[in-house]
Amino acid sequence: MLDRPLPKPRRDRLGYVSARVLEALLEALLAIEYLRNGYTRNAAGKTFQAWRALLGALVALEVNRITSRLGEEQRKWLEERAIPFIPSSRLKPLAQLLERLGYSGLSQATSMARDLHSYQYNGPDPAGEFSGYPSRDSAATDIFLLLKQLVLIIEDKIRPRLIDKNLWSREHSEALKELKHQLRQ
């Protein structure tokens, strides 16, 4: 599914959500594989990518509820830029919009994802000047915490809606099952 072009969010919003959720699951699985092989910085990057894909799916899923609270210019930006491109620099405001819709803890988790993104480039930093993580272990802990949060959101908030629209595939189920298995180990 991910080798094909993404569905256009304006034409097939739920198809886009489905593709982004699968992307989030597969990126999360790669993060765990990197982590198990000792590549903590790469795992942090994949975790960030998984979280970014998840936020893209959530914003697309909730676009009607979000846009009802926005002005025309913000609505246009959301539909033309935020949903299709999920800009990294705007993840925090997007998470805050979703949090106002009842996705509690999303802003804090997004801050963690951004910290992991920084760790990907700067590595462990005991002095705390370039990275908020003094060690690989502290970054690994947040990787697991964030991926567990990702699983909960997908299971509770997204999967039922995609199942209802017949857009939850065998690939989704297998990736989610494997991710949950890996997180238990």
Secondary structure, DSSP 8 states (H G I E B T S, - for coil): -TTS----TTT-HHHHHHHHHHHHHHHHHHHHHHHHTT-HHHHHHHHHHHHHHHHHHHHHHTHHHHHTTS-HHHHHHIIIIIHHH--GGGHHHHHHHHHHTT-TTHHHHHHHHHHHHHHHHH---TT-SS-S-SSHHHHHHHHHHHHHHHHHHIIIIIHHHHHHTT---HHHHHHHHHHHHHHH-
